[in-house]
């Protein structure tokens, strides 16, 4: 499940807050507060809440409580939660400063490092992959990250369209696996039942079903068939995805 986002926001105001001069003081703003502090506090609260709940639990009141101010004081900085979420999304993007192809890394190494960086960001901010970004706003950090990655991949000689489709496909893959992993951890936090306990509870019923003869292929599976972690699943899928990219690159540049 994703958190709906975008249709109710003030697009112009979000862009102004993302790209405008945030250092200018506004009349009536308390000196102890700033837009940066509001966004940072919102991220902190969202990080804590989203480990067991969805982003819907985040409220302007909870952010104000973290800052020790009245709820209404936040509206001097942002019109509402939707616009604040735009700022939060860009705030958590940490653009790596590592070297590019000039240090000898291959395109596969570059994309693998990018995928792992994105994976870690999703786990550090468990609300992030659940936000509906079908109509994303590119802020300074998001645009810087995309500009950097495109610059690293340009030497491949592919069209810009193909490069952007490769990047978008990898983003969707990483966030899809991250959502499944985070949902599993949330379920454990909510119920107190571990994933192992959850499957052990089903075991007698599943064993009875599989020994009944109706599911011969499933019954013949090896004992270790489901013995893989989310990290192993992530690595497996990422490698296969990059194998597909390699074929595309060979077709266009080989």
TAURVEN-V931379 format. One record per residue. N is the residue number from 1. PHI is phi in degrees with one decimal (NA if undefined). NEAR is the number of other C-alpha atoms within 8 Angstrom. Layout:
n=N phi=PHI near=NEAR
n=N phi=PHI near=NEAR
//
This chain:
n=1 phi=NA near=3
n=2 phi=-107.2 near=7
n=3 phi=-87.7 near=9
n=4 phi=-62.6 near=6
n=5 phi=-159.4 near=10
n=6 phi=123.8 near=10
n=7 phi=-66.0 near=4
n=8 phi=-94.7 near=6
n=9 phi=-84.9 near=10
n=10 phi=-88.2 near=8
n=11 phi=-57.7 near=7
n=12 phi=-62.5 near=6
n=13 phi=-69.2 near=9
n=14 phi=-60.8 near=13
n=15 phi=-65.0 near=11
n=16 phi=-63.0 near=8
n=17 phi=-70.1 near=10
n=18 phi=-71.0 near=10
n=19 phi=-114.4 near=8
n=20 phi=-80.4 near=7
n=21 phi=-80.5 near=6
n=22 phi=-87.5 near=7
n=23 phi=-90.6 near=4
n=24 phi=-73.7 near=5
n=25 phi=-72.4 near=6
n=26 phi=-108.8 near=5
n=27 phi=-56.2 near=4
n=28 phi=89.8 near=4
n=29 phi=-76.5 near=9
n=30 phi=-67.8 near=5
n=31 phi=-61.6 near=5
n=32 phi=-75.7 near=4
n=33 phi=-116.8 near=8
n=34 phi=-148.8 near=8
n=35 phi=-61.9 near=9
n=36 phi=-59.5 near=6
n=37 phi=-67.0 near=8
n=38 phi=-63.2 near=13
n=39 phi=-65.0 near=12
n=40 phi=-62.1 near=10
n=41 phi=-66.5 near=11
n=42 phi=-61.9 near=10
n=43 phi=-64.7 near=11
n=44 phi=-59.6 near=8
n=45 phi=-65.2 near=12
n=46 phi=-62.6 near=12
n=47 phi=-59.1 near=12
n=48 phi=-69.1 near=7
n=49 phi=-66.6 near=12
n=50 phi=-77.4 near=13
n=51 phi=-74.4 near=11
n=52 phi=-131.3 near=10
n=53 phi=-131.8 near=9
n=54 phi=-88.1 near=8
n=55 phi=-68.2 near=10
n=56 phi=-60.1 near=7
n=57 phi=-73.0 near=8
n=58 phi=-74.2 near=10
n=59 phi=-134.2 near=8
n=60 phi=-61.8 near=10
n=61 phi=-64.9 near=8
n=62 phi=-65.4 near=9
n=63 phi=-69.6 near=14
n=64 phi=-62.2 near=13
n=65 phi=-61.9 near=10
n=66 phi=-60.9 near=9
n=67 phi=-85.0 near=8
n=68 phi=73.0 near=6
n=69 phi=-128.9 near=8
n=70 phi=-74.5 near=9
n=71 phi=-57.6 near=11
n=72 phi=-63.9 near=6
n=73 phi=-66.3 near=10
n=74 phi=-67.4 near=11
n=75 phi=-73.6 near=9
n=76 phi=-74.4 near=8
n=77 phi=-110.8 near=9
n=78 phi=-136.9 near=10
n=79 phi=-65.7 near=10
n=80 phi=-178.1 near=9
n=81 phi=-66.3 near=9
n=82 phi=-63.0 near=10
n=83 phi=-68.5 near=14
n=84 phi=-62.9 near=12
n=85 phi=-63.6 near=8
n=86 phi=-57.9 near=11
n=87 phi=-70.2 near=13
n=88 phi=-63.8 near=12
n=89 phi=-59.4 near=9
n=90 phi=-76.2 near=12
n=91 phi=-61.4 near=10
n=92 phi=-83.3 near=9
n=93 phi=-74.5 near=10
n=94 phi=-107.0 near=6
n=95 phi=-77.0 near=7
n=96 phi=-61.4 near=5
n=97 phi=-103.9 near=4
n=98 phi=-67.4 near=4
n=99 phi=-69.6 near=6
n=100 phi=-111.0 near=9
n=101 phi=-65.0 near=9
n=102 phi=-66.9 near=6
n=103 phi=-93.6 near=6
n=104 phi=95.4 near=6
n=105 phi=-74.4 near=9
n=106 phi=-82.4 near=7
n=107 phi=-61.0 near=10
n=108 phi=-66.8 near=7
n=109 phi=-66.3 near=8
n=110 phi=-63.6 near=11
n=111 phi=-69.0 near=8
n=112 phi=-64.9 near=9
n=113 phi=-61.8 near=8
n=114 phi=-65.0 near=8
n=115 phi=-64.1 near=11
n=116 phi=-67.6 near=8
n=117 phi=-63.5 near=8
n=118 phi=-65.3 near=10
n=119 phi=-59.1 near=11
n=120 phi=-63.6 near=8
n=121 phi=-62.6 near=10
n=122 phi=-63.6 near=13
n=123 phi=-76.2 near=9
n=124 phi=-70.7 near=7
n=125 phi=-126.4 near=12
n=126 phi=-62.6 near=12
n=127 phi=-80.8 near=12
n=128 phi=-56.2 near=8
n=129 phi=-72.0 near=11
n=130 phi=-96.4 near=10
n=131 phi=-78.9 near=10
n=132 phi=-69.9 near=10
n=133 phi=-112.4 near=7
n=134 phi=-65.2 near=4
n=135 phi=-126.4 near=6
n=136 phi=-75.9 near=6
n=137 phi=-102.6 near=6
n=138 phi=-87.0 near=8
n=139 phi=-94.3 near=11
n=140 phi=-56.3 near=9
n=141 phi=-70.0 near=12
n=142 phi=-61.6 near=10
n=143 phi=-69.4 near=9
n=144 phi=-63.9 near=9
n=145 phi=-64.7 near=11
n=146 phi=-67.4 near=8
n=147 phi=-61.1 near=8
n=148 phi=-62.4 near=8
n=149 phi=-67.6 near=8
n=150 phi=-61.1 near=10
n=151 phi=-63.3 near=8
n=152 phi=-71.7 near=11
n=153 phi=-93.7 near=9
n=154 phi=-53.2 near=10
n=155 phi=-59.8 near=6
n=156 phi=-64.8 near=8
n=157 phi=85.6 near=6
n=158 phi=-78.2 near=10
n=159 phi=-67.8 near=6
n=160 phi=-58.7 near=7
n=161 phi=-61.6 near=6
n=162 phi=-65.3 near=8
n=163 phi=-62.1 near=12
n=164 phi=-67.2 near=9
n=165 phi=-68.5 near=8
n=166 phi=-61.8 near=9
n=167 phi=-62.8 near=8
n=168 phi=-63.3 near=8
n=169 phi=-62.7 near=8
n=170 phi=-66.6 near=11
n=171 phi=-59.2 near=10
n=172 phi=-62.7 near=8
n=173 phi=-63.6 near=9
n=174 phi=-60.3 near=12
n=175 phi=-70.1 near=11
n=176 phi=-65.1 near=9
n=177 phi=-65.7 near=10
n=178 phi=-62.0 near=12
n=179 phi=-61.1 near=10
n=180 phi=-62.5 near=8
n=181 phi=-64.6 near=9
n=182 phi=-66.1 near=11
n=183 phi=-61.0 near=8
n=184 phi=-64.7 near=9
n=185 phi=-66.3 near=10
n=186 phi=-64.9 near=11
n=187 phi=-61.7 near=11
n=188 phi=-63.0 near=11
n=189 phi=-67.0 near=10
n=190 phi=-72.5 near=7
n=191 phi=-98.0 near=6
n=192 phi=77.0 near=7
n=193 phi=-103.3 near=9
n=194 phi=-70.9 near=7
n=195 phi=-62.2 near=8
n=196 phi=-63.7 near=6
n=197 phi=-64.2 near=8
n=198 phi=-60.6 near=9
n=199 phi=-76.0 near=8
n=200 phi=-63.7 near=8
n=201 phi=-66.5 near=7
n=202 phi=-85.4 near=8
n=203 phi=-52.8 near=8
n=204 phi=-58.2 near=8
n=205 phi=-66.2 near=7
n=206 phi=-67.5 near=8
n=207 phi=-61.3 near=8
n=208 phi=-61.9 near=8
n=209 phi=-66.8 near=10
n=210 phi=-73.5 near=12
n=211 phi=-86.1 near=8
n=212 phi=-81.8 near=7
n=213 phi=93.5 near=7
n=214 phi=-83.5 near=7
n=215 phi=-132.8 near=9
n=216 phi=-62.6 near=8
n=217 phi=-68.9 near=6
n=218 phi=-64.2 near=7
n=219 phi=-65.6 near=8
n=220 phi=-89.7 near=6
n=221 phi=-61.8 near=7
n=222 phi=-67.7 near=5
n=223 phi=-62.9 near=5
n=224 phi=-100.2 near=5
n=225 phi=-57.8 near=7
n=226 phi=-101.4 near=5
n=227 phi=-89.1 near=5
n=228 phi=-145.2 near=7
n=229 phi=-91.8 near=6
n=230 phi=-64.5 near=8
n=231 phi=-64.2 near=6
n=232 phi=-67.5 near=8
n=233 phi=-62.8 near=9
n=234 phi=-59.5 near=10
n=235 phi=-64.0 near=8
n=236 phi=-61.0 near=8
n=237 phi=-65.1 near=8
n=238 phi=-65.0 near=11
n=239 phi=-62.3 near=8
n=240 phi=-65.3 near=8
n=241 phi=-62.4 near=9
n=242 phi=-68.5 near=9
n=243 phi=-61.0 near=8
n=244 phi=-66.2 near=8
n=245 phi=-61.2 near=9
n=246 phi=-60.3 near=8
n=247 phi=-65.4 near=8
n=248 phi=-60.6 near=8
n=249 phi=-63.0 near=11
n=250 phi=-62.6 near=8
n=251 phi=-64.6 near=7
n=252 phi=-96.9 near=7
n=253 phi=-127.0 near=8
n=254 phi=-73.6 near=5
//
